[in-house]
């Protein structure tokens, strides 16, 4: 029997994708690959790429669309949470820049980085703020990612995967509804998905030895991925996270109207469906349009599913993801 709790109500959604689109054929001009090879192995046909638009701008446009969909103004927002692993600055935060752009002055503003699992973690964090009932009643949760910033376009195995995009939800608390979350991490796999930030250098440094961080060598800030290890982790954890979240919610995967997985690779999604014993029809998949947009992939897919009538009000929905860290998460709610 489904367990009722104080959960969330999504009152508005919005997305934003850069206008520029890179097709599989475009990638054949920069690396040795083909449309057939990319499609068969990943399910990706196109991905949106920025033409100079910064990460915060993408997020702000999605936020404006979500506010319009919710029928509220920016001044009504109490908390802005932005999930991103590609910020434009170390400081100010992306959330503060989004706040500036939409005019939500006075709200709290927080960035979180859980890589591709960020939106699930963000939903769980938002729900906990709302649960406190201490001045936070309306939250703007945004995922904004510009993976083209650190994609290694000389690496034929990984550069074909990534795209840019953003999505936003306006969220309020809802009592006596379905809610469950199952989140975790395995830091022993930290070296399987890596993009380096600033090095430990300063004018007072005397040591010439590099500190052993137990991480692989990377090309400056460019993304390194051990595809085989990430694939193994993903196929193991996606189904397990959904199952654990369902157990906490008192339901079975069959009772879910839709599962929205992180859009990394269609083969991973197919394996997760098989391991859960559910049809691919239950999986919401738009990877062919957008590629992997990290934490933005789940909410972008949700926006498309809602717009297309695939997900309707009252449906039991599960978001499930995995990402760098390594992190994993599943959340279940009633839309």
C-alpha angles and dihedrals in degrees: 000000000000115000114230121212143148103290139148138297118206105212099171140016134189140168139195129199126184113252095235114091128195115204127200088255089059089059092054086068095059105031137023103268143103139224090247093051093049095044096048095047101038111012090234122136104161140005133192117241128191120247094208099310109138125233095253091053091055090050094047092053091051089047092053090051091050093049090051091049090050092047094231136114129244091250088066092065116103098180135022118198119184122191114203142138092192107061120171092225138019083226136044096045121240089242091058091050091049089049089053092050097050098035098240092146116175097028120119113259125204135171122205129188117200092139113228093352091058100107093053091049089046093053090051092049092048092051090052091052090049091046090060091063089207106134098308110105105140123040133187110209114190133181112197122172134174102182091167085078093073104018112125101228090191092063106086093191097058110020092072092060105063137081140163129247149118143222135185139200129199106214137189132175120269123194126217096019139121116282135155136152136187116186134168148139142219110209092183085080095052092117095059095077115029141164115169126227126193120339123235097261130138140150092261097052114122102171116093093190120098114235112248104240093170091242132126122259111262136191100259106284096343120125119261119196131183094209097191095052094045089049092051091048093047097048090049100045105037096066093038093053092050091049093049093048091049091051090053090048093049094240139102126240088251089065092060115100091206141003114207107198129189105275101233105122131351091224091060090051092048091051091049091052091050092049090050092048093235132126121258085239087077091056118087106220128177098147091122090068103041113015118211111337095172114225091359094062097081098047092042089054090047091052091052092046092052093046091050095047092247090122120037136186111283094027119137105237134186124201113197130177148159131201151148117329080047097271135166134183145166128191127186124199142151113253 
